[in-house]
Amino acid sequence: MSDAAPPMDAGIVRSPSNWRMALIAALLGLLVMLVVTLAWLVGYQVEAAQERRSFEAALREADARCFELATRRETDACRATNALRGRPAE
């Protein structure tokens, strides 16, 4: 019988360059994903550092205002209150 059906993978070319190109494309995709993730992470870290610096500056200003109070007891109470405000949430 000469009317034999062609094999199922007749349209697929199995050359060594195809799987290499697929591997290179997958690696480039992973590289792009890694770069985007790292860019986001660095941006997040910079933003968090700026927020922390501004919060610490506000705490220092509040501490400086405590030293303008009349008595030592008021100054200590004011600084203790500021210390509680500056403590991280647990």
N, C-alpha and C positions, 0 to 999 in steps of 0.2 A: 504494500500500500504506500503510494507516494504522497497521499494526503495526510500525512501524520501532522498532528498539532505541534506548533513550535513550543519549545520549553517555556515555562512560566517566567523565567528571568531573562528572556531573550532581549528585552528592551533595556535591561540594566547593564551598563558597562562596568565591569569590575577591573578597573585599572588601579595601580598603586597610588596614583596622584589624587583620585577621588577621596579616599579616606584621609589622606594627608591634608587635603584642602578643608575637609569637614573638621578635622582636629584643629587646624589653624584658626578656622572661623569660630569654633567653640572657645578656644583659648583667648582670642581677641574679645569675644563677648564677655568672658569672665573678667578680663583686664578692664574693660570699660565699666563693668559693674563695680569692681574694686575701686577704681578711681572716683566714681560718683559717691560711693559709700564713704570713702576717706574724706572727700571734700565736704560732705555733710557733717561728718564727725568733727573735723577741724573747725568748721563754722559753729557748731554747737558748743565746742569747748571754748572758743573765743567769746561767744555770747555769755556763757556761764561765768567766765572770768571777769567780764565787764560788769555783770550784775553783782558779783561778789565784791568787786572793788568799790562800787558805788554804795553798797550796803555797809561795808566796813568804814567808808568815809563818813557816812551818816552817823554811825556809832561813835566815831572819834569826835565828831562835832557835838553830839549829845554829851559825851564825857567832858568835853571842854566847857560846856555850859554848866555842868555840875560844879566846877571849881569857882564859878562866880557866885555861888550861894554863900550866905553869911556864916553859918557855923559848920564845924567839921562833921557833926552828926548829920546835918542835911546833905552835905557833900557825899558822905559815905552811903546814905540811903539812896541818893540819886544814882550813884555809880552802881550800887547793887541792883537797882531796877534796870539800868541799862545793860548790866551783865546778863540778867535774865532774858531781856529782849534779844540779845545777840546770841544766845545759846541755840544751837540747831535743834529742830524738832526731833523728838525721840519716838 
